[in-house]
Amino acid sequence: MRDLHRLPKAHLHLHFTGSMRHGTLVELAERDGIVLPDALVDDWPPQLSAADEKGWFRFQRLYDVARSVLRTPADVRRLVLEAAEDDVRDGGRWLEIQVDPSGYAARFGGITAFTDLVLDCVRDASERTGLAIAVIIAANRTRHPMDARTLARLAGQYADEGVVGFGLSNDERRGTTADFAPAFKIAERAGLSLMPHGGELLGPASIRTVLDDLHADRLGHGIRSVEDPALLARIVEQGVALEVCPVSNVALGVYSDLTSVPLPQLLEAGATVALGADDPLLFGSRLAGQYATMRAAHELSDEQLAELARMSVRASRAPSDVAASMLADIDGWLASPPPG
């Protein structure tokens, strides 16, 4: 079997704070006297479930605690650089990192100032690591839809400066998805790709709403489309890519184990799938780990893994020259002799 760390990939589903290294979290917390819960120290990675509201609350609480250690621009710069370094180590060649600026605005001078900081850090990390990086600005389902409109306008202002998409994240059981349609219309008019989460904690009905009302170009997760053949056929026909995060799905209780993640069924139906790590800080697995777990759970061949990597590139917003170079190098990886 060929080394999956050498397989070129595009990483399309990575959350900002969730990309932080565990060691960095602990170090920054110790610096400022922040007491971390045991689940983020001795019991890391934490045992999680999102099967009910209490389980999601616990997951969100851990995420909020992790966000709280980011106190200075240097902390943000370090997070972005280390996320880039980790992706490069895992074979990443293109990264789309997702951030909700409103979650950091109070400490960093507002949503515009924080977005400026993130984009500056992204440019710096890209120059230092060679990893091409873009940003997705995401609204939060648990906040008012008017906040989402503000973020959509913000994202549109940076459409030519590194922001490629607009998303919607957090617990999809909260709020009313259709209420966020005006925000997505703003983003669509600005020329941004539309990348809301859907089809993780809820099933096909939630995905239909995301497609019909938000006009999604790509689905964050979308894994549960497999439960409705007609819906999955529609996704395939419309060319809507699915950002599948296997380790996250199991950790949050969407599936009982990695062998239950229905990746083979999605591929058999002709879906475009891009594997992503979601939140490595909380799930303990980065980009290459998603490929490795699916290889082991479903006995995927190197040909199938190379095609997954190609799909990640095709589903990305990478410039044509970057995409062409990645696709050529994926072919090169597959053409190389396997070890032994």
C-alpha positions as CSV (number, residue, x, y, z in Angstrom):
1,M,0.0,0.0,0.0
2,R,1.3,3.4,-0.9
3,D,2.0,6.1,1.7
4,L,-1.2,8.2,2.1
5,H,0.8,11.1,3.5
6,R,2.4,11.4,0.0
7,L,-1.0,11.4,-1.8
8,P,-1.8,15.0,-2.8
9,K,-5.1,16.2,-1.5
10,A,-7.4,19.2,-1.2
11,H,-8.8,19.7,2.3
12,L,-12.3,21.3,2.2
13,H,-13.7,20.8,5.7
14,L,-11.6,22.2,8.5
15,H,-12.9,24.5,11.2
16,F,-10.7,27.3,12.5
17,T,-10.3,26.6,16.2
18,G,-10.8,22.9,15.6
19,S,-7.6,22.9,13.5
20,M,-5.5,23.7,16.6
21,R,-2.8,21.3,17.7
22,H,-3.6,19.7,21.1
23,G,-0.1,20.6,22.4
24,T,-0.7,24.3,21.4
25,L,-4.0,24.3,23.2
26,V,-2.4,23.1,26.4
27,E,0.5,25.4,26.1
28,L,-1.6,28.5,25.5
29,A,-3.9,27.6,28.4
30,E,-1.0,27.2,30.8
31,R,0.5,30.5,29.7
32,D,-2.7,32.4,30.7
33,G,-3.8,30.3,33.6
34,I,-6.8,28.9,31.9
35,V,-8.0,25.6,33.5
36,L,-8.9,23.2,30.8
37,P,-11.5,20.4,31.5
38,D,-10.1,16.9,31.8
39,A,-11.6,16.0,28.4
40,L,-9.1,18.4,26.8
41,V,-6.1,17.3,28.9
42,D,-5.8,13.9,30.5
43,D,-8.8,12.3,28.7
44,W,-8.0,13.8,25.2
45,P,-9.4,13.1,22.7
46,P,-12.7,13.5,24.5
47,Q,-15.5,11.0,24.4
48,L,-18.2,12.8,22.5
49,S,-21.8,12.3,21.3
50,A,-24.2,14.6,19.6
51,A,-27.2,12.3,19.7
52,D,-29.1,14.7,22.0
53,E,-29.0,18.3,22.9
54,K,-26.9,17.7,26.0
55,G,-24.3,15.9,24.0
56,W,-24.0,18.7,21.5
57,F,-23.8,21.2,24.3
58,R,-20.9,19.4,25.8
59,F,-19.1,19.3,22.4
60,Q,-19.8,23.1,21.9
61,R,-18.6,23.9,25.4
62,L,-15.3,22.2,24.7
63,Y,-15.0,24.1,21.4
64,D,-15.7,27.4,23.2
65,V,-13.1,26.6,25.8
66,A,-10.5,25.9,23.1
67,R,-11.4,29.2,21.3
68,S,-10.8,31.1,24.6
69,V,-7.1,30.4,24.6
70,L,-6.6,32.5,21.4
71,R,-5.8,35.8,23.1
72,T,-3.4,37.6,20.7
73,P,-2.7,38.1,17.0
74,A,0.4,35.9,17.5
75,D,-1.8,33.1,18.7
76,V,-4.0,33.3,15.6
77,R,-0.9,33.4,13.4
78,R,0.5,30.3,15.2
79,L,-2.8,28.4,14.8
80,V,-2.9,29.1,11.0
81,L,0.7,28.2,10.4
82,E,0.5,25.0,12.4
83,A,-2.7,24.0,10.6
84,A,-0.9,24.5,7.3
85,E,2.2,22.6,8.4
86,D,0.0,19.7,9.5
87,D,-1.9,19.6,6.2
88,V,1.4,19.7,4.3
89,R,2.6,16.8,6.4
90,D,-0.6,14.9,5.5
91,G,-0.2,15.5,1.7
92,G,-2.4,18.6,1.6
93,R,-1.8,20.9,-1.3
94,W,-4.9,23.1,-1.1
95,L,-6.8,24.1,2.1
96,E,-10.2,25.8,2.6
97,I,-10.4,26.7,6.3
98,Q,-13.7,27.7,7.7
99,V,-14.2,30.5,10.3
100,D,-17.0,32.4,11.9
101,P,-15.5,35.8,12.6
102,S,-18.3,36.7,15.1
103,G,-16.9,34.1,17.5
104,Y,-13.7,36.0,17.8
105,A,-14.8,39.6,17.3
106,A,-15.0,40.7,20.9
107,R,-11.3,40.0,21.5
108,F,-9.9,41.0,18.2
109,G,-11.6,44.4,17.4
110,G,-14.7,43.3,15.5
111,I,-15.5,41.0,12.6
112,T,-13.7,43.0,10.0
113,A,-10.5,43.4,12.0
114,F,-10.5,39.7,12.7
115,T,-11.1,38.8,9.1
116,D,-8.2,41.0,8.1
117,L,-6.0,39.2,10.6
118,V,-7.0,35.8,9.4
119,L,-6.3,36.6,5.8
120,D,-2.9,38.1,6.6
121,C,-2.1,34.9,8.6
122,V,-3.3,32.8,5.7
123,R,-1.0,34.6,3.3
124,D,1.9,34.3,5.6
125,A,1.4,30.6,6.3
126,S,1.0,29.9,2.6
127,E,4.3,31.6,1.8
128,R,6.1,29.7,4.6
129,T,4.7,26.2,3.9
130,G,3.9,26.3,0.2
131,L,0.3,25.2,0.9
132,A,-2.3,27.2,-1.0
133,I,-5.0,28.3,1.4
134,A,-8.4,30.0,1.0
135,V,-11.0,31.0,3.6
136,I,-14.7,30.2,4.0
137,I,-16.7,32.5,6.2
138,A,-19.5,30.7,8.0
139,A,-22.5,31.9,9.9
140,N,-23.8,30.1,13.0
141,R,-27.2,28.4,13.0
142,T,-27.7,29.3,16.7
143,R,-27.5,33.0,16.1
144,H,-30.0,35.3,14.5
145,P,-30.3,35.1,10.7
146,M,-29.6,38.9,10.5
147,D,-26.1,38.1,11.9
148,A,-25.7,35.8,8.9
149,R,-26.6,38.6,6.5
150,T,-23.9,40.7,8.0
151,L,-21.3,37.9,7.6
152,A,-22.4,37.3,4.0
153,R,-21.8,41.0,3.2
154,L,-18.4,40.8,4.9
155,A,-17.5,37.7,2.9
156,G,-18.5,39.4,-0.3
157,Q,-16.2,42.3,0.5
158,Y,-13.3,39.9,0.6
159,A,-14.3,37.8,-2.4
160,D,-11.2,38.9,-4.3
161,E,-8.8,38.7,-1.3
162,G,-8.9,35.0,-0.4
163,V,-12.5,34.3,0.7
164,V,-14.0,31.7,-1.7
165,G,-17.2,30.6,0.0
166,F,-20.0,31.2,2.6
167,G,-21.1,28.5,5.0
168,L,-23.6,27.7,7.8
169,S,-22.5,25.6,10.7
170,N,-23.3,24.4,14.2
171,D,-26.2,22.1,15.4
172,E,-28.6,21.8,12.4
173,R,-31.4,20.9,14.8
174,R,-31.4,24.5,16.0
175,G,-33.0,27.4,14.2
176,T,-34.8,27.3,10.9
177,T,-32.5,26.7,7.9
178,A,-34.8,28.5,5.5
179,D,-34.4,31.7,7.5
180,F,-30.8,31.9,6.4
181,A,-31.8,32.0,2.7
182,P,-31.4,35.9,2.4
183,A,-27.8,35.6,3.7
184,F,-27.0,33.0,1.1
185,K,-28.5,35.2,-1.7
186,I,-26.2,38.0,-0.6
187,A,-23.2,35.6,-0.8
188,E,-24.4,34.2,-4.2
189,R,-24.6,37.7,-5.7
190,A,-21.1,38.3,-4.5
191,G,-19.9,35.3,-6.5
192,L,-19.1,33.1,-3.5
193,S,-19.6,29.4,-3.4
194,L,-22.3,28.2,-1.1
195,M,-21.2,25.6,1.4
196,P,-23.6,25.1,4.3
197,H,-23.5,22.1,6.7
198,G,-26.4,19.7,6.3
199,G,-27.2,16.0,6.6
200,E,-25.1,15.1,9.6
201,L,-27.3,15.2,12.7
202,L,-30.5,15.3,10.6
203,G,-31.4,13.3,7.6
204,P,-32.6,13.7,4.0
205,A,-35.3,16.3,4.8
206,S,-32.6,18.7,6.2
207,I,-30.5,18.2,3.1
208,R,-33.5,19.0,0.8
209,T,-34.0,22.3,2.7
210,V,-30.3,23.2,2.3
211,L,-30.5,22.5,-1.4
212,D,-33.8,24.1,-2.1
213,D,-33.5,27.2,0.1
214,L,-29.8,27.8,0.4
215,H,-28.8,26.6,-3.1
216,A,-25.8,24.7,-1.8
217,D,-22.9,24.1,-4.2
218,R,-21.3,21.8,-1.7
219,L,-22.6,20.1,1.4
220,G,-20.7,20.2,4.7
221,H,-21.2,16.5,5.6
222,G,-24.3,15.5,3.6
223,I,-23.4,11.9,4.5
224,R,-27.0,11.0,5.3
225,S,-28.2,11.6,1.8
226,V,-27.4,7.9,1.4
227,E,-30.7,7.2,3.3
228,D,-32.8,8.5,0.4
229,P,-31.8,7.1,-3.1
230,A,-33.8,9.8,-4.9
231,L,-32.1,12.6,-3.0
232,L,-28.7,11.1,-3.5
233,A,-29.4,10.8,-7.3
234,R,-30.4,14.5,-7.3
235,I,-27.1,15.4,-5.6
236,V,-25.2,13.4,-8.1
237,E,-27.1,14.9,-11.0
238,Q,-26.5,18.5,-9.7
239,G,-22.8,17.9,-9.0
240,V,-23.1,18.8,-5.4
241,A,-20.0,17.6,-3.6
242,L,-20.2,16.0,-0.1
243,E,-17.6,16.9,2.5
244,V,-17.4,13.6,4.4
245,C,-15.7,13.5,7.8
246,P,-15.6,9.9,8.9
247,V,-13.8,10.2,12.3
248,S,-16.1,13.1,13.2
249,N,-19.2,11.1,12.2
250,V,-18.3,8.3,14.6
251,A,-17.1,10.5,17.4
252,L,-20.4,12.4,17.4
253,G,-22.5,9.2,17.2
254,V,-23.8,9.6,13.7
255,Y,-22.5,6.1,13.0
256,S,-21.5,3.5,15.5
257,D,-18.1,2.7,14.0
258,L,-15.9,3.4,10.9
259,T,-17.1,0.4,9.0
260,S,-20.7,1.8,9.2
261,V,-19.7,5.1,7.5
262,P,-21.5,4.6,4.1
263,L,-18.6,5.8,1.9
264,P,-18.8,2.8,-0.5
265,Q,-22.5,3.5,-1.1
266,L,-21.9,7.1,-1.9
267,L,-19.1,6.2,-4.3
268,E,-21.2,3.5,-6.0
269,A,-24.0,6.0,-6.5
270,G,-21.5,8.3,-8.3
271,A,-21.3,11.1,-5.6
272,T,-18.4,13.4,-5.4
273,V,-16.8,13.0,-2.0
274,A,-14.1,15.0,-0.4
275,L,-12.8,13.6,2.9
276,G,-12.2,16.2,5.6
277,A,-11.0,16.2,9.2
278,D,-13.6,18.6,10.6
279,D,-12.1,19.4,14.0
280,P,-8.9,17.5,14.7
281,L,-8.5,19.2,18.1
282,L,-11.6,17.4,19.3
283,F,-11.6,14.2,17.2
284,G,-7.9,13.5,17.3
285,S,-7.5,12.7,13.6
286,R,-6.2,14.9,10.8
287,L,-6.5,14.8,7.0
288,A,-4.4,11.7,6.2
289,G,-6.2,9.9,9.0
290,Q,-9.5,10.2,7.2
291,Y,-8.1,8.4,4.2
292,A,-6.3,5.8,6.4
293,T,-9.4,4.9,8.4
294,M,-11.6,4.5,5.3
295,R,-8.9,2.4,3.6
296,A,-8.9,0.1,6.7
297,A,-12.6,0.1,7.3
298,H,-13.7,-0.5,3.7
299,E,-10.5,-2.1,2.2
300,L,-10.2,0.6,-0.4
301,S,-7.6,0.2,-3.1
302,D,-5.0,2.7,-3.9
303,E,-6.9,3.4,-7.1
304,Q,-10.0,4.3,-5.1
305,L,-8.0,6.4,-2.7
306,A,-6.5,8.3,-5.6
307,E,-9.9,8.9,-7.0
308,L,-11.1,10.3,-3.7
309,A,-8.1,12.7,-3.8
310,R,-9.0,13.7,-7.3
311,M,-12.6,14.4,-6.2
312,S,-11.4,16.6,-3.4
313,V,-9.5,18.6,-6.0
314,R,-12.4,18.8,-8.4
315,A,-14.8,19.9,-5.6
316,S,-12.4,22.6,-4.4
317,R,-12.2,26.3,-5.4
318,A,-8.5,25.9,-6.3
319,P,-7.4,27.9,-9.3
320,S,-7.1,25.8,-12.5
321,D,-3.3,25.8,-12.5
322,V,-3.2,24.6,-8.9
323,A,-5.8,21.9,-9.6
324,A,-4.1,20.7,-12.7
325,S,-0.8,20.3,-10.9
326,M,-2.4,18.4,-8.0
327,L,-4.2,16.0,-10.4
328,A,-1.0,15.3,-12.3
329,D,0.8,14.6,-9.0
330,I,-2.1,12.3,-7.9
331,D,-1.5,10.3,-11.1
332,G,2.2,10.3,-10.3
333,W,1.5,8.9,-6.8
334,L,-0.6,6.1,-8.3
335,A,2.0,5.3,-10.9
336,S,4.8,4.9,-8.4
337,P,5.5,1.4,-7.2
338,P,4.0,0.5,-3.9
339,P,6.5,-0.3,-1.0
340,G,8.0,-3.8,-1.1
